[in-house]
């Protein structure tokens, strides 16, 4: 099986997690993984409330079935993550 590296972030401007760590996580995911698959990998509640993802480099909204690419930097927007 082939894997790709994806970087999930919480702050798409600063490329940080909620603690301010820059690009704190690198996730290895199967090559055909989708944005929703990444959300599920981070936390099941993010996947349940999945609204869309943001490609941080292009600022484009990505749907649940969008296929991720190697070295993508992705912010997940979920109804569950709104506080």
N, C-alpha and C positions, 0 to 999 in steps of 0.2 A: 504494500500500500504506500502511496505517496502522500506526503503531508506538506502543508504550507504554514508559514508563520504569519499570524495576525496579531495586531496590537490594539486591544480594547482600551479606550480612555473615557473618563467621565467628563473632563473639560476639553472640548474640541479646539479651544483657542490656545490654551497653555499646554495641551497634550499631557495632562496630569490625571491622577486619580483624585479622590476626594481629600486626601491628605497632602496633596501638592507634589507628590512624587512624579517626576517626568518619565513617561513611557515605562511605567512600573512592571507591566506584565507583557510577556510574549506567549501566545498560545499556539501550540501545534494542533492543527485541525486537518482532517482528511481533505484532499484536494477539491472535492466537489461540495464542500460545506457552504451553507447559506448564512445570511445575516441572522436568521432566527436560530440556526444551529449554534452560532457563537453566543447568542443571548442565553440559550439553554445551558451551554457549557459554563457560563459565568454564574448563573443562578436560575433555577426553574421558574421563580416568580417573574423574572425579566422576560422569559419566553412567553409566559401566560399572558402578560400585559403588553406584549410587543406591539408597538405602533409603527416604528420605522427605524432605520439606522442611518447614520450620516457618514459618508466617506469624507474624512477630515481634509484630505488633500484637495478634493474637487468641490467640496461643500454640497455635493448632491445627496438628495434623499434616496435611500435604497429600500426596496420592499423586502418582505420576509424571505422571498425566494431568490433574492439576488445572490449569485455565486461570488464568493470571496476570492481575492487574488493574493498571491504571496506578497508580504510586506504591507498589506492594507492596514491603515489606522482607522479604527471604527468606533463611533459613539453609538450606543444603543439607547433609543428613546422608548420608554415603556410607561404605561399607565401605572405600573407598580413602582416605578422609580421616582414618581413625583411626590414630593413631600409636603 
